[in-house]
Amino acid sequence: DTGVSQNPRHKITKRGQNVTFRCDPISEHNRLYWYRQTLGQGPEFLTYFQNEAQLEKSRLLSDRFSAERPKGSFSTLEIQRTEQGDSAMYLCAVTTDTSNGYTFGSGTRLTVV
Amino acid sequence: SQQGEEDPQALSIQEGENATMNCSYKTSINNLQWYRQNSGRGLVHLILIRSNEREKHSGRLRVTLDTSKKSSSLLITASRAADTASYFCATDRYNTDKLIFGTGTRLQVFP
C-alpha cells in the first residue's frame, strides 16, 4: 500500500474509445500530479493540482486529455478518442511540498489496440 | 521533456558488490531526489539532497551532489538481489512546482 490508490491497474481499450483513470490519495495532500511513463523512459510531467485548482499543464497534454480534482482529494484523468500513442503507464503522485518528495501510486497501464 | 540523463543506462552486478549510478542535469536546482521503481510499479522516494549539500547518507545509500558540474551520484553499498529495479533522479528547479525525472538506470543484482 503506497498511500495512493490508482484504478484501474490495467486498461485495454480500442483506438477511438474514451478512458478515465482515477487517483485516490489515502490522506490529505494539497498537491496532486499526473505523470506518463513509456517503456524504458522516466516519468514525464502532464499536469498538477494545488487543492482543486489545476495550476499547470504540459504541452504533452493535448485537448483530448482532461483532468479534474473536484473536491481537492481524488482526481480523474480522461483521455478522449484514444490513439495508439497514448499507450503508457499513467502515474499519480501526491505531496504537501515538492521539496519533501512525492508519494506515487502504482499506476494505471493503458494499452490502446 | 526530461531534465536529466543517467549513466549507465543499465548495470549488472553480483550480490554484495557496490552499485554506482550517475545523473546529470541541465539547469539550476533547488534539490535533487532519487527514486526506485520495481518493474511495472510506481516510484518510491529514496533520498533527497538539497542544493547546498554535498553528500547525504541513508542506510546503504550514499548520494553526492556537485552543483558546479550539475551532476549527482547514487551509491548502493553491499547490494542485494532485492535492489534489482530502475533508479531515477529527479530535480526540483527553482520557481517550478514539479519534479523533472531523468531517463533512469536499470540495475540487476544477481544472487
Interface residues (C-beta under 8 A of the other chain):
Chain A: T2 V4 Q6 R31 Y33 Y35 G40 Q41 G42 P43 E44 F45 Y48 Q50 L55 E56 M89 L91 A93 T98 S99 N100 G101 Y102 T103 F104 G105 S106 G107 R109
Chain B: S1 Q2 G4 N30 N31 Q33 Y35 G40 R41 G42 L43 V44 H45 L48 R50 F88 A90 D92 D97 K98 L99 I100 F101 G102 T103 G104
